[in-house]
Amino acid sequence: MFENLSERLGGVFDRLTKQGALSADDVKIALREVRVALLEADVSLPVVRNFIKSVETKATGSAVTKSITPGQQVVKIVHDELIRVLAGEEDAGALKIDTPPAPILMVGLQGSGKTTTTAKLAKRLKEREGKRVLMASLDVNRPAAMEQLAILGTQIGVDTLPIVKGEDPVAIAKRAKTQASLGGYDVYMLDTAGRLHIDAELIQQAADVRDVVKPRETLLVVDGLTGQDAVNVATEFDDKIGVSGVVLTRMDGDGRGGAALSMRAITGKPIRFVGLGEKMDAIETFEAERVAGRILG
Ligand code: GDP
C-alpha cells in the first residue's frame, strides 16, 4: 500500500547510520520525501505544512524497533497522523433521517455528480435501511437535469416528484414536502440546481429552499478530481448555506485523494461518502484508512 513512499524513504535511510531512535535530522530528511508525496497527491500547501509540522514533532525521538526500518517507522507515523486528520464522524454513512419525512438537501456545482449521487444515496437508503424515498429535482433551468433524475428513479425503483412546468424551486420543495408527508415517505431528497460556478442566484435559491424545508442533512457533492477547487467550493457553500457533510465523487479516477485531506483540514466538515464510478451502486461510506492508503500511494 505504501510502496511508493516506503521506497523513497528506504533510499533515504539507507544512507543514514542505524540508531535506536529517530534523530531530528533523520526525520527532517524523511519528511522532505513525505512533503513531495503529499504535494503530488494534490494536498494544498498550507495543509501540507501543518501536517509535516505535527508529524515532525511526533517522529523525532520516537523509538525504532528492530522489526521495522526507520523508513517504515516514519511511514507508520505519517499514516497514523493521516488517519487522525481525516477521521470524521464515527459513522459517516448514518444519515439523520429519524423523523419522517426527513428532508435531505443535495447541493453542488453542475457536473460534480450531484444528481447521480442523489440517486445512489436513495437506492442505498431503500435497499440497506428499507426506507421509502421520494426524490425531486429543483433544477428548473435545466429540464434535462429533471428528466435525468426521473430516469434514474425509474431505474432504481425510487419515486420522483412529478415534474410541473413553470414552478419555482421553493414551490417544488414545498410540493415535495407535502407529497412526502401525505405519501408516507421516510425521506425526501431535493436535488438543487447546479451551475458551473458559484453565483449569488444559486446560493440564494439553495438558501431559500433550506429555509422552507429545514433539511436534516445538507450534503455537498464535489468532484474529488478537482483538488484545491473542490476545497474552495466547499468553503463557500458551507459559509453561505451550511453543509452537514461532503460527498467526494470520482474517487475511482486518477486523483490521489489529496483533496480529501485538504477538505477535512480546511473546512472541518466530515466527508461522508465517496463516489467510485457511474453505476448506481458505486458509492461507499468514507473510510479514513482507505483514503490514507491512497494518498501515500
Ligand atoms: P450533476 O450535474 O452534478 O448533477 O452531475 P451528474 O450527476 O449528472 O454527473 C455528471 C457525470 O459524472 C455523469 O456522467 C456521471 O455518471 C458521472 N459521475 C458521477 N459520480 C461519479 C463517480 O463517482 N465516478 C465517476 N467515474 N463518474 C461519476
Boltz pocket constraint, residues with backbone or C-beta under 6 A from the ligand:
constraints:
  - pocket:
      binder: B
      contacts: [[A, 108], [A, 109], [A, 110], [A, 111], [A, 112], [A, 113], [A, 114], [A, 115], [A, 116], [A, 117], [A, 194], [A, 248], [A, 249], [A, 250], [A, 251], [A, 252], [A, 253], [A, 274], [A, 275], [A, 276], [A, 277], [A, 278], [A, 282]]
      max_distance: 6.0
